[in-house]
Amino acid sequence: MESILNYKEEDLVLDLDEGVNDPGIFKAVVLAGGPGSGKSYVAKKLGLKTLGLIVVNSDSFFELLMKKKGLSLKMPSNETEEREAARMAAKALTSKRLSSLIDGRMGIIIDSTSGDQAKTAKIIKKLQSVGYDVKVIFIETNLEVALMRNNERARTIPPRIVEVSWKAAQKVKSSLKKLVGNRDYHEIENNGGNIDISVAGKLSVWSRKLNTSALEWIESIKRGMDSSVNEDINTSIMDSFKEFIEMQEALTMQQRLARGRVAKRTAKKRARAAAKKRMRMKGPDDMLKKAGMMARNKVAMKLSGGIPLSQLTISQKVQLGKKLDKKKAAIAKLTKKLLPGAKKAERDRIGAIRSGKNK
């Protein structure tokens, strides 16, 4: 059997045109669904790659390695051992690439059959633990269509495997929705014909909105641009972040004036929307997220020795994130403990607003 160790480093270098020039930092889209659901097709229709998100898909790496080794995409039985070696190498490459992208907080599209519930859940929780906004898009396809599409592919898999994977994907839908919440879970039917891509506009707005973690991350990079400290991040990723920051700061006077006019024109509308939002009680999913963030921040402060996140260097943040990953059980336990207090604080906030006491 050809060992994974026999794959040279150049075999594991991607020949893809995906770069790291990604403005969609701290954003991740998990494309879920069974084999033959058409995830790549739907992703293209939604324009996900135009959002600056980088695709991570072990199937692409697997096919690349198979072609490099001269293996047939028809999956003949006489190539099983060599093919499994390629599959192992592809999985190792996928894991390494995903870890590097997460360490760099790059925008990601994870193409997953979602049949492995534990693995998918682990990835989502990992992303959430380091501050990512995560959305799940489940591509719904009936089994007959999945089997038909499998037969039409250049690389086919046995019908029995298609059926098993399809059923496994169906079972995890509810758990995926629970992981990210109703607001960040979307289902799109793709059984042929036109598909509903109405969510595309919302995704575009979502991808451009920087969350608190992203803003702190950018600020830390700005402070460390001239630092001689070796950071635990790929140089090309650092360069892309610098380019992104410079692009944001290099606005012309005309652009600044134009933005100012838009802001002035929409100020009242935005103020009304913000006031309405403040008056609404947070739902269960938002409260759980808030308690989870409180718990994570509490543990993070303890691990950092009381140093605020905004004062940590990039490498320190990466190391802190790895330590937090090992504290998931403690964070989950603390989340449950803090949840009642978070709910009470929310009720008090709403009560104060409605009684006119909140400024």
N, C-alpha and C positions, 0 to 999 in steps of 0.2 A: 504493500500500500504506500502510495506517495504521501509522505508526511507533510503537514503544514509547514514544517521547518525547511522543506525543500523549495518553498516559494521564496524567491529572492525579493529584496526590498522593492526593486523596480516593478515587480508584479503587483505590488500592493499600492502603487501610486496611481491615483485616479487620473484618467485621461478625460475627465468631464470638464465642461465649460463653466462649472459653478465656481464662483469666486467668493471671497469673504468681504466684498464691498457691500456690506449689509446695513441699511439704516433701520431694519426691523429688530433692533436689539431687544432682548428680554421678551420676545414673542415666540410662541411655538404652536404649530397646528399639527395635530395628530390625525392623519387620514386613516380611518378604520373601515373595515369591511372584509368580506371573504374574498377568496381568489376569484378573479374574473368580474369583480364588481365595477371595474373601470375607474379606479382611484386616480390614476394619472390623467385620464381624460377629463374627469370632473375638476381636478386641480388646475388643468389648463383652462377650462371654461371659467373657473372662478378667478383666474389670473393670479394665483398664489405666488408664483415665482416673480411676478412684477412687483410684489410687495417687498422684495429684498430678502426673502427667506431662502435658506439653503436646504436642498433636499437630501435626506439621509434614507437610503433604501438598500437593504442588503441584497435584494434581487439584482439590482444594477451591478453591484460589485461581483456577485456570483456569476452573472453572465459574462462580465468582463474577463474574469479569471478563466472561465471555461473556454472562451475564445482564444485567450492567450496560450492555453495549453492544448488547443486543437480538439476540444471535446465537443461532441454533438449536442445541440440544444434539444434533440428529440429524446434525450435521457435513456439511451439504450442500456440494457442490463450488464453488458460486458464492460461498461465504463464506471460501474458503481463505485469502486474504491477510489479511483482518481477524482470522480465527481464529488464524493464526500470530503475529500481533502480540500477541494476548491471551496466547498460550502463552509467548511470550518474556517478557512482563511478569510472568506468573505465576512463571516460573522465577527471574526476578530477585528477586521478592518473597520466594519461598521461601528463596533463598540468603541474602538479607538477614535474614530472620526467624530462620533457623537459626543464623547467625553471632551474632546478638544474644543468642539463648538460650544458646549455648555460652559467650559472653563472660560471661554472668550465671550460668553453671554450673547452669542450670535443668534439671529433669527433662524428658526428651524422648521422644516416640514418633515415630519416623520411618517413615512409610508409603511403602514403596518397592516397585516391581516387580522390583527387583534385576537387571534385564536389563543395565544398564550396570555391569558388574563393577568397572571402574576407579573410577567415581564413588562407588559404595557402599563400596568398600574405602577410598577416600580419606576419606569421612565417618567411618567407624569408627576409622581410624587417628588422625584429628584428635581425636575424642572421647577415645580412649585416651591420647593424648599430653598432654592437659590434666588427666588424673586421673579420667575417667569410668569407672564400671563399665558395661560394654556387654553386653547380651544380644541374640541374634538369634532371632526366632521365625519359622520358615519355614512358610508355609501351603501344604500339599501338596494339589493338585487335579488331576484328570486333564484332558486337553485337551478332551474332549467336554463336560464340565461347564463349563469355562471359556467355551467358545463359546456354550453355552446361556445362561449368565448374562449374557454380553455382549449377546445379543439381547433380553434382558428389561430391560436398563438404559434409563434416560431418555437418557443420552448413550452412543451406541454407537460402536465403532471397527471398521474393516474386519476381517473374519475372518482375512485373511492376516496382519495386524498382530498379532492375538491369538495366532496360532500361532507367529509369529516370537518374540514377547515371552515366550511360555510356554516355548519351547525354550531361550531365553537364560537364563531364570530357573533352569531345571533344571541348566544347566551350572555355575552359580556356587555351588551348594549346598556342595560340598566346600571351596571357597575361603573361604566365609563361616564354616564350621565351624573352619577352620584359623585364621582371624583372631581368633576369640573363644575358641576352645578347646571341648572337648566339654562341659564343665560349663555353659557359657553359651550353648550352641546347642540349640534345641528345634525339633522338627518336629511339626506338628499337621495331621492329615488332615481335609479339609473337602469331601467329595464329596456332602454331603447327609446328613440324619439327625443323630443325636447326635454331638457331637465330644468328644474327650478334653480336659478342662480341669483335669486333676489337677495341672498345673504352677502353677495360679493361687495356691495357698497358698504355694508356695515364692517366687513372684514378690512376694507381699505382704510376706513376711519380708525378702526381699532389698532391696526398695525402702525399707524403714525403717532399714536398717542403714547408718549413715554411715561411709564409708571415711576414711582418713587425710587425703586431700585435702579432703574436705568439712569435717572437723573443723577443719583449719587455716584454711579459708576462712571459716567461721563465726567463729572466734576473731579473725581479722583484721578482720571487720566489726564485731564487738563493740568492738574497740579503736579503730575509726575512726568510730564512730557520731557523735561530736561534732566530727569533723574538718571544717575548712572547705575542705579540699583537694577540687578537682573531680575526681571519679573517672570513669573511662571506662566507666561502666555506667549504663543507663537508670534514672532516678529511681524509677520504679514497681517495678523489680526490687529496688533497694536497700530500698524500703519494705517489700516483701514479705518480704525476708530479716529485717528488723528485727522484723516481726510474728511471724515464725516463731521467732526467738530469744526474744522476749518470751514467746511461748506456751510455749516449753520451760522458761523460768525461772519463770513465774508459777504454779508448783504450790502448791496449798494444803498445809497441814500434814498434813491427812488423806491427801492423795494421796501425799505423801512417806512417811508412815508405812506406807501400803498397799504402796508399791513396796519399802520396806525389808523388810516381812514376806515379800513374794514372793521377793526376793533371798536372804533368809535361808533360806527353805524350799527353794529350788532350788540353793543354794550347792554342796552336795556333788555333785549331778548335773552341774552345770556344770563343776565342777573335774575330775570323772572324764572328761567329754567333752573338756575342754581337754588333759588328760594323754594321752588316746588320740591326739588330733590331733598332739600334739608328738612322739609315738613313730613317726608315719608319715612315710616319706620322701616329699618332694614329687615329683609327677609331672613329665613333660617340659614340659607346657604351663605349669605353675606355675613351673618353673625358668626357662623362657624369659621369662615375665613378670617374674620377680624380677631376672634379668639386665638386661632392658629397663629396669626401673625404676631399677636401679643406674646404668645408662648415662645415662639421662635426668637423674637427679639430679646425676651428675658433670658433665654438660654444663651443667646449670642453674646449678650452683655457680660454674662458670667464667664464665658469661655475667653472673651477678649480682655478680661481683667478690668472691665468697666469702661473701656475705650469705645466711644461712639463709632458706628459703622462709617460715618462720613470722614473720620480721621484715620481710617486704615488705608494702607497702600493696596494696590491691586493684588499683589501676591499674598498679602495678609488676608484679604477677602476670600481668595481662592482657598487658602488653607482653612479659614474659618468655615467656609461652606462644606469642606470635606469633614470637618469635625462635627458639624451640625447633622450631616448625613448619618453619622453613627449615633446620634441622639434622638432618632425619630420616635422611638418608644417613649422616651422621657417627654418629648415635645407633645406627643399625642395625649399623654396622661395629663400634662399641664394644661393643654387646650381644654379638656373636659372640666378641669378645676376652675379655669378662668371664664368659661362660657357663661355661667350664671351672672357673674359680675359684669361681663360685657353686655349682656342683655339688660341688666338693671341700669347700666350707664346709658344705654340707648333709650330706654323708657324715660329716664330722667331728662335726657336731652330733648326728646320730643315734648315731654311735659313742660319743660322750661320755655320752649319755643311757643307752644300753644298758649301758655299763660302770659306771654309777652315779657318774660324775664331774661330770655336769651338775647344777647346783643347781636 
